[in-house]
């Protein structure tokens, strides 16, 4: 099993470690609820060293990104980041990822943890002339999230990260690559650097009251924020049109899967991701059945929202279906209310 380069630091904080996609990672330190509320109220740090990341640079790097990804990388400037989708020829979502642009033809690509190797291989095959370097093997990565996070990051690195911007910082004995991104709906940033330097940054943040948070709170936070989980809320058979990810498609350039998506736009969708809430402690869980009229589906993500104090969930149903929306919870069909994403707006 892979182990985070910050393993010893996690152990010092009393992390409860679990197998997460072949990585031994912190599920929680205190409790999921306490960590969730700490991020919403102030700031928390997450060890996300399992996430994919690789360097993509050299002549033709941008052109390759344009041909591979659904979004238009040419729209961003050096020092910016962009969310994009890697599709297959059928228009299904092989992965969603972030692109960090440092300068012309110098990028970092951040896929999901479970798809890191496959995405790297696909990029290398698509443009063998472009230099590619695996960064996960040599770096640690932490996310610092919450309304107080930008100011606390500035305290230790001298930079208050703005949304979707990239920076270099050198205040903690080494170089940290930083971007104003995250997976909680809160402000903050993601820090990447050698494990010693990142560990020093984490210790400095902890000394300023930033709470250690595990993957349990990260999941409840991202669901409240209406952020989808790859492999669960969408897969290779799901198109961006079905998943509500049209905002990540730039139709004015050629990319893998575009032709299939163009055809899909001409037909009515047979399923579409919906969001809903349930009353109180009637919690929709992943895999529970959800229905409206004759349309039947499953909950792809569901949990209790600590901020809204009710159940929240996602699932796929026929968008043309009518009638009451219901979810089966412990053998009983319970009423659910359609919701807009995000469930909770910071």
For each residue, the residues with C-beta under 8 A, 3 or more apart:
1: 19 22 23 24
2: 22 23 24 50
3: 7 23 24
4: 7 10 23 24 25 47 49 50 140
5: 49 139 140 195 198
6: 9 10 47 49 140 142 195 198 199 202
7: 3 4 10 11 24
8: 11 12
9: 6 12 13 47 199 202 203
10: 4 6 7 13 15 17 26 47 212
11: 7 8 14 15 17
12: 8 9
13: 9 10 26 29 206 212
14: 11 29
15: 10 11 26 27 28 29 212 214
16: 26 27 28 29 214
17: 10 11 24 25 26 27
18: 24 25 26 27 215
19: 1 22 23 24
20: 23 24 25 27 50 113 215
21: 50 113 114
22: 1 2 19
23: 1 2 3 4 19 20 50 113
24: 1 2 3 4 7 17 18 19 20
25: 4 17 18 20 47 50 214 215
26: 10 13 15 16 17 18 29 47 212 214 215
27: 15 16 17 18 20 214 215 216
28: 15 16 31 32 35 213 214 215 216 217
29: 13 14 15 16 26 35 211 212 213 214
30: 34 35 211
31: 28 34 35
32: 28 35 36 214 216 217 220
33: 36 37 306
34: 30 31 37 38 211
35: 28 29 30 31 32 38 39 44 211 212 213 214 216 217
36: 32 33 39 40 213 217 220 221 306 307
37: 33 34 40 41 306 307
38: 34 35 41 42 43 44 146 211 213
39: 35 36 42 43 44 145 146 184 186 211 213 217 221
40: 36 37 146 147 186 221 306 307 346
41: 37 38 146 147
42: 38 39 146 147 148 209 210 211
43: 38 39 144 145 146 147 148 149 152 188 205 209 210 211
44: 35 38 39 144 145 146 210 211 212 213 217
45: 142 143 144 145 202 205 206 210 211 212 213
46: 142 143 144 145 213 214 215 217 218
47: 4 6 9 10 25 26 140 141 142
48: 51 141 142 143 190 218
49: 4 5 6 136 139 140 141 142
50: 2 4 20 21 23 25 113
51: 48 110 112 113 116 136 141
52: 97 109 110 111 112 113 115 116 119 120 136
53: 108 109 110 111 116 135 136 139 141 192
54: 108 109 116 120 123 132 133 134 135 136
55: 106 107 108 131 132 133 135
56: 61 64 65 107 108 109 123 130 131 132
57: 61 105 106 107 130 131
58: 61 105 129 130 131
59: 105 129 130
60: 63 64 105 127 129 130
61: 56 57 58 64 65 105 106 107 127 130
62: 65 66 73 74 104 105 107
63: 60 66 67 127
64: 56 60 61 67 68 123 126 127 130
65: 56 61 62 68 69 73 84 99 107 109
66: 62 63 69 72 73 74 253 254 255
67: 63 64 126 127 254 255 256
68: 64 65 86 122 123 126 255 256
69: 65 66 73 84 85 86 97 99 255
70: 84 85 86 87 240 248 249 250 255 257 258
71: 75 82 83 84 85 248 249 250
72: 66 75 250 252 253
73: 62 65 66 69 76 82 84 99 101 107
74: 62 66 253
75: 71 72 82 250
76: 73 80 81 82 99 101
77: 80 101
78: 101 102 103 104 106
79: 101 102 165 166 167
80: 76 77 101 164 165 166
81: 76 98 99 100 101 164 165 166 179 180 181
82: 71 73 75 76 98 99 101 164
83: 71 96 97 98 248
84: 65 69 70 71 73 96 97 98 99 248
85: 69 70 71 93 95 96 97 240 245 248 249
86: 68 69 70 93 94 95 96 97 111 119 122 256
87: 70 91 92 93 94 240 255 256 257 258 260 261
88: 91 92 94 236 256 257
89: 256 257 259 260
90: 257 260
91: 87 88 239 240 257 258 260 261 263 264
92: 87 88 235 236 237 238 239 257
93: 85 86 87 96 230 234 235 236 238 239 240 243 245
94: 86 87 88 115 118 119 122 236
95: 85 86 111 112 115 118 119 230
96: 83 84 85 86 93 112 228 230 234 245 248
97: 52 69 83 84 85 86 109 110 111 112 119
98: 81 82 83 84 109 110 179 181
99: 65 69 73 76 81 82 84 107 108 109 110
100: 81 107 108 109 110 166 177 179
101: 73 76 77 78 79 80 81 82 106 107 166
102: 78 79 106 107 108 166
103: 78 106
104: 62 78
105: 57 58 59 60 61 62
106: 55 57 61 78 101 102 103
107: 55 56 57 61 62 65 73 99 100 101 102
108: 53 54 55 56 99 100 102 135 177 192
109: 52 53 54 56 65 97 98 99 100 119 123
110: 51 52 53 97 98 99 100
111: 52 53 86 95 97 115 116 119 120
112: 51 52 95 96 97 115 116 230 231
113: 20 21 23 50 51 52 116
114: 21 230 231
115: 52 94 95 111 112 118 119 230
116: 51 52 53 54 111 112 113 119 120 136
117: 120 121
118: 94 95 115 121 122
119: 52 86 94 95 97 109 111 115 116 122 123
120: 52 54 111 116 117 123 124 132 134
121: 117 118 124 125
122: 68 86 94 118 119 125 126
123: 54 56 64 68 109 119 120 126 127 130 132
124: 120 121 127 128 132
125: 121 122 128
126: 64 67 68 122 123
127: 60 61 63 64 67 123 124 130
128: 124 125
129: 58 59 60
130: 56 57 58 59 60 61 64 123 127
131: 55 56 57 58
132: 54 55 56 120 123 124
133: 54 55
134: 54 120 137 138
135: 53 54 55 108 138 139 192
136: 49 51 52 53 54 116 139
137: 134
138: 134 135 194
139: 5 49 53 135 136 192 193 194 195 198
140: 4 5 6 47 49 192 193 194 195 198 199
141: 47 48 49 51 53 190 191 192 198
142: 6 45 46 47 48 49 190 191 198 201 202
143: 45 46 48 182 183 184 188 189 190 191 218
144: 43 44 45 46 149 152 153 182 188 189 190 191 205 210
145: 39 43 44 45 46 149 182 183 184 186 187 188 213 221
146: 38 39 40 41 42 43 44 149 184 186 187 188 210
147: 40 41 42 43 186 187 346
148: 42 43 151 152
149: 43 144 145 146 152 153 186 187 188 189 210
150: 153 154 160 161 162 180 187 188 189
151: 148 154 155 160
152: 43 144 148 149 155 156 205 208 210
153: 144 149 150 156 157 159 160 161 178 188 189 191 205
154: 150 151 157 158 159 160
155: 151 152 204 208
156: 152 153 171 172 201 204 205 208
157: 153 154 167 169 171 172 176 178 191 201
158: 154 169 171
159: 153 154 167 169 178
160: 150 151 153 154
161: 150 153 165 167 178 179 180 188 189
162: 150 165 180
163: 180 181 187
164: 80 81 82 179 180 181
165: 79 80 81 161 162 179 180
166: 79 80 81 100 101 102 177 178 179 180
167: 79 157 159 161 177 178 179
168: 175 176 177 178
169: 157 158 159 172 175 176 178
170: 174 175 176
171: 156 157 158
172: 156 157 169 176 197 200 201 204
173: 196 197 200
174: 170 193 194 196 197 200
175: 168 169 170 193 197
176: 157 168 169 170 172 191 192 193 197 198 201
177: 100 108 166 167 168 191 192 193
178: 153 157 159 161 166 167 168 169 189 190 191 192
179: 81 98 100 161 164 165 166 167 189 190
180: 81 150 161 162 163 164 165 166 187 188 189
181: 81 98 163 164 189 190
182: 143 144 145 186 187 188 189 190
183: 143 145 218 221 222 225 227
184: 39 143 145 146 188 218 221 222 225
185: 221 222 224 225 226 227 342 344 345 346
186: 39 40 145 146 147 149 182 221 225 346
187: 145 146 147 149 150 163 180 182 346
188: 43 143 144 145 146 149 150 153 161 180 182 184
189: 143 144 149 150 153 161 178 179 180 181 182
190: 48 141 142 143 144 178 179 181 182
191: 141 142 143 144 153 157 176 177 178 198 201
192: 53 108 135 139 140 141 176 177 178 198
193: 139 140 174 175 176 177 197 198 201
194: 138 139 140 174 197 198
195: 5 6 139 140 198 199
196: 173 174 199 200
197: 172 173 174 175 176 193 194 200 201
198: 5 6 139 140 141 142 176 191 192 193 194 195 201 202
199: 6 9 140 195 196 202 203
200: 172 173 174 196 197 203 204
201: 142 156 157 172 176 191 193 197 198 204 205
202: 6 9 45 142 198 199 205 206
203: 9 199 200 206 207
204: 155 156 172 200 201 207 208
205: 43 45 144 152 153 156 201 202 208 210
206: 13 45 202 203 209 210 212
207: 203 204
208: 152 155 156 204 205
209: 42 43 206
210: 42 43 44 45 144 146 149 152 205 206
211: 29 30 34 35 38 39 42 43 44 45
212: 10 13 15 26 29 35 44 45 206
213: 28 29 35 36 38 39 44 45 46 145 217 218
214: 15 16 25 26 27 28 29 32 35 46 217 218
215: 18 20 25 26 27 28 46 218 219
216: 27 28 32 35 219 220
217: 28 32 35 36 39 44 46 213 214 220 221
218: 46 48 143 183 184 213 214 215 221 222
219: 215 216 222 223 229 303
220: 32 36 216 217 223 224 303 304 305 306
221: 36 39 40 145 183 184 185 186 217 218 224 225
222: 183 184 185 218 219 225 227 229
223: 219 220 226 227 301 302 303 305 312 314 343
224: 185 220 221 305 306 307 308 312 342 343 344
225: 183 184 185 186 221 222 342 343 344 346
226: 185 223 275 341 342 343
227: 183 185 222 223 342
228: 96 232 233 234 243 245 273 301 314
229: 219 222 232 233 300 301
230: 93 95 96 112 114 115 233 234 235
231: 112 114 234 235
232: 228 229 286 300 301
233: 228 229 230 243 273 300 301 314
234: 93 96 228 230 231 238 242 243 245 273
235: 92 93 230 231 238
236: 88 92 93 94
237: 92
238: 92 93 234 235 242 243
239: 91 92 93 242 243 260 261 264
240: 70 85 87 91 93 243 244 245 246 248 249 261
241: 246 261 264 265 269
242: 234 238 239 269 271 272 273 316
243: 93 228 233 234 238 239 240 273
244: 240 272 273 341
245: 85 93 96 228 234 240 248 249
246: 240 241 249
247:
248: 70 71 83 84 85 96 240 245
249: 70 71 85 240 245 246 261
250: 70 71 72 75 253
251: 258
252: 72
253: 66 72 74 250
254: 66 67 258
255: 66 67 68 69 70 87 258
256: 67 68 86 87 88 89
257: 70 87 88 89 90 91 92 260 261
258: 70 87 91 251 254 255 261 262
259: 89 262 263
260: 87 89 90 91 239 257 263 264
261: 87 91 239 240 241 249 257 258 264 265
262: 258 259 265 266
263: 91 259 260 266 267
264: 91 239 241 260 261 267 269
265: 241 261 262
266: 262 263
267: 263 264
268: 319 320
269: 241 242 264 272 319
270: 318
271: 242 295 297 316 317 318 319
272: 242 244 269 316 317 318 319
273: 228 233 234 242 243 244 300 314 315 316
274: 314 315 316 317 325 338
275: 226 312 313 314 338 339 340 341 343
276: 284 290 312 313 314 315 325 327 336 337 338 339
277: 305 308 310 311 312 313 336 337 339 343
278: 282 283 284 310 311 312 313 327 329 334 335 336 337
279: 282 310 311 334 335
280: 309 310 311
281: 304 311
282: 278 279 311 329 334
283: 278 302 303 304 311 329
284: 276 278 288 290 299 302 303 311 312 313 327 329 336
285: 288 299 302 303 329
286: 232 299 300 301 302
287: 298 299
288: 284 285 298 299 302 313 327 328 329
289: 296 297 298 299 327 328
290: 276 284 296 297 298 299 313 315 317 325 326 327 328 336
291: 295 296 297 317 325 326 327 328 333
292: 295 317 318 321 322 323 324 325 326
293: 321 322 323
294: 318 321
295: 271 291 292 317 318 321
296: 289 290 291 317
297: 271 289 290 291 315 316 317
298: 287 288 289 290 315 316
299: 284 285 286 287 288 289 290 302 313 314 315 327
300: 229 232 233 273 286 314 315 316
301: 223 228 229 232 233 286 313 314
302: 223 283 284 285 286 288 299 311 312 313 314 315 327
303: 219 220 223 283 284 285 311 312 313
304: 220 281 283 309 310 311 312
305: 220 223 224 277 308 309 310 311 312 343 344
306: 33 36 37 40 220 224 309
307: 36 37 40 224 344
308: 224 277 305 312 343 344
309: 280 304 305 306
310: 277 278 279 280 304 305
311: 277 278 279 280 281 282 283 284 302 303 304 305
312: 223 224 275 276 277 278 284 302 303 304 305 308 339 343
313: 275 276 277 278 284 288 290 299 301 302 303 327 336
314: 223 228 233 273 274 275 276 299 300 301 302
315: 273 274 276 290 297 298 299 300 302 327
316: 242 271 272 273 274 297 298 300
317: 271 272 274 290 291 292 295 296 297 321
318: 270 271 272 292 294 295 321
319: 268 269 271 272
320: 268
321: 292 293 294 295 317 318
322: 292 293
323: 292 293
324: 292 335
325: 274 276 290 291 292 335 336 337 338
326: 290 291 292 333 334 335 336
327: 276 278 284 288 289 290 291 299 302 313 315 333 334 336
328: 288 289 290 291 331 332 333 334
329: 278 282 283 284 285 288 332 334
330:
331: 328
332: 328 329
333: 291 326 327 328
334: 278 279 282 326 327 328 329
335: 278 279 324 325 326
336: 276 277 278 284 290 313 325 326 327
337: 276 277 278 325
338: 274 275 276 325
339: 275 276 277 312 343
340: 275
341: 226 244 275
342: 185 224 225 226 227 345
343: 223 224 225 226 275 277 305 308 312 339
344: 185 224 225 305 307 308
345: 185 342
346: 40 147 185 186 187 225
